[in-house]
Amino acid sequence: MTINSAQASNKIFQEDISEYVAELQLHMALQARNLVPTLTQATDSREQLLHQTQANIEKLVSRQAR
């Protein structure tokens, strides 16, 4: 194995670990949401949009650990 192929393998491994950590963080955040009851149910489209936006932001943030 040459230095370049070793570096490439290491980079792929790090990317795999980063992807795994991001998925794990998302899973943990979603699990935490299930442990705490929601204060209110989304009754209108604005609240539903707010909840969906929050979930999307949490997903994006959990994947930016680089």
C-alpha positions as CSV (number, residue, x, y, z in Angstrom):
1,M,0.0,0.0,0.0
2,T,1.5,3.3,-1.0
3,I,1.3,6.5,1.0
4,N,-1.4,8.0,-1.3
5,S,-3.6,4.9,-1.1
6,A,-3.1,4.8,2.7
7,Q,-4.2,8.4,2.9
8,A,-7.2,7.7,0.7
9,S,-8.2,4.8,2.8
10,N,-7.8,6.8,6.0
11,K,-9.9,9.7,4.5
12,I,-12.7,7.2,3.5
13,F,-12.6,5.7,7.0
14,Q,-12.9,9.2,8.6
15,E,-15.8,10.1,6.3
16,D,-17.6,6.8,7.2
17,I,-17.1,7.6,10.9
18,S,-18.3,11.2,10.4
19,E,-21.4,9.9,8.6
20,Y,-22.0,7.4,11.4
21,V,-21.6,10.0,14.1
22,A,-24.0,12.4,12.3
23,E,-26.7,9.6,12.1
24,L,-26.1,8.7,15.7
25,Q,-26.5,12.3,16.8
26,L,-29.7,12.6,14.8
27,H,-31.1,9.4,16.3
28,M,-30.2,10.6,19.8
29,A,-31.9,14.0,19.2
30,L,-35.0,12.3,17.9
31,Q,-35.0,9.8,20.9
32,A,-34.7,12.8,23.3
33,R,-37.8,14.3,21.7
34,N,-39.7,11.2,22.3
35,L,-38.7,11.1,26.0
36,V,-40.2,14.6,26.7
37,P,-43.9,15.0,25.8
38,T,-44.6,17.9,23.5
39,L,-46.2,20.9,25.2
40,T,-48.8,21.4,22.5
41,Q,-49.8,19.5,19.4
42,A,-49.4,21.4,16.1
43,T,-52.9,22.7,15.5
44,D,-52.3,24.8,12.4
45,S,-50.0,24.8,9.4
46,R,-47.7,27.4,10.8
47,E,-47.0,25.2,13.9
48,Q,-46.5,22.2,11.7
49,L,-44.0,24.1,9.5
50,L,-42.2,25.3,12.7
51,H,-41.9,21.8,14.0
52,Q,-40.7,20.5,10.6
53,T,-38.2,23.3,10.2
54,Q,-36.8,22.6,13.7
55,A,-36.3,18.9,12.8
56,N,-34.6,19.8,9.6
57,I,-32.2,22.2,11.3
58,E,-31.4,19.6,14.0
59,K,-30.6,17.2,11.2
60,L,-28.4,19.6,9.3
61,V,-26.5,20.7,12.5
62,S,-25.9,17.1,13.5
63,R,-24.1,16.5,10.2
64,Q,-21.8,19.6,10.4
65,A,-19.4,18.2,12.9
66,R,-16.4,18.8,10.6
